[in-house]
Amino acid sequence: MSAAPIPFARPWVTDEDRAAVDRVLRGHILTHGPECTGFEDDFAAFLGPGAHCVSVSSCMAALHLAYLCLGVGPGDEVVVPAQTHVATAHAVELVGATPVFVDADPATGNVTAEAVAAAVGPRTRAVSVVHYLGIPCDMPGIVEVARGAGAYVVEDCALSIGARWDGVHTGLFGDVGCFSFYPVKHLTSGEGGMFVCRDPDLAARAARVRGFGIDRTHTERSAPGVYDVTMLGLNYRMSELQAALGRSQVARAGQVLARRAENSSVVANALSDLDHVRLIDAAGGAAAQSHYCAGLVLEGPLASRRDAVAARINALGVGTSVYYPHPVPRLTWYRERYGDAGDRFPVATELSDSSISLPVGPHLEPGDAERVGAAVCTAVREALA
Ligand SMILES: Cc1ncc(COP(=O)(O)O)c(C=O)c1O
């Protein structure tokens, strides 16, 4: 058993990853080249049949591209989970649409089809979901509600690489799925993201908007340096260095996911006898989650003591985090724009104020998952004594 502190997360980078990046540096193509298209193809193969992938600079970029390419804009409303990373909501704001927040289900941390149905109205143009901590939302139910309202569906899959519903990968249910390769995610490219959809025309449009709206790639140009611009665009491209790293990482996604699942089950077993806590978990049945972290919610007498319990876990050598520190409507930008949310999002508030995210990543050494469980048991029992 290692005695070194266990960080909440740490990118798992191997010699193969380093060699892949080095090969790019020894060549002469550093951006939008064969590694990017190779990563897009490899990630599409990992996701499963029907996926079209467009590599981008971040998940935030993918989310922004989603609304730009679907034509969502001023006057439109988009349903947004209250409990998510601010990127999910910022993408809506950036195109001038208005987020309509919905609360989470206390068991999974996800929005439900019922909550979405209660939030849609005549101006709803899109429904966004986040697969909280890698637990898949009830996508068939949510897509049915959205389609009934004539709305698009955008899936924020930043934490859900490997999460499936009925065997279908998250990101393939809605119109667009947006993935993140930020360093603490399941797979990393340093920074990076993937725009995923089933519609090849939408993928082609996203690829154009990603690169300034230029109408043809280097290989499609009849004369070098000559092109036209047919639409507004951005520079949301991924570099070849990032793509090479991402490609090397996706090749061992199965191993990463198996280690996460194993660590999660050790931590969950260790906590099973504790009072006044619950673990956020998949609803079971069709849902296969990707174990981004173990989401521990403190209840009853512990609910108001999250920071002290987390500090004690940290003192015992186990790193923690909080996903997410505020319901989005409580963040200053949103509060000042849309007013105090009051007590309209009790579950998102509970998750923000009373939960602790525990490490289960592949950086854990043998025996570390047991140490995570033991540290939490000690901290919780001391707090209850
Ligand atoms: C749910 C969710 N969406 C989006 C993001 C943003 O991802 P990126 O840093 O790749 O833009 C995050 C980052 O943690 C996230 O948790």
The ligand as a Gaussian input file, in Angstrom:
#p B3LYP/6-31G(d) Opt

LIG

0 1
 C      -20.006000      18.891000     -17.720000
 C      -18.868000      19.674000     -18.274000
 N      -19.020000      20.302000     -19.456000
 C      -18.025000      21.005000     -20.020000
 C      -16.808000      21.121000     -19.390000
 C      -15.738000      21.939000     -20.057000
 O      -14.810000      21.110000     -20.681000
 P      -13.553000      21.757000     -21.448000
 O      -12.585000      22.146000     -20.378000
 O      -13.028000      20.655000     -22.327000
 O      -14.064000      22.917000     -22.226000
 C      -16.586000      20.481000     -18.168000
 C      -15.288000      20.582000     -17.497000
 O      -15.057000      20.028000     -16.434000
 C      -17.634000      19.736000     -17.597000
 O      -17.493000      19.125000     -16.421000

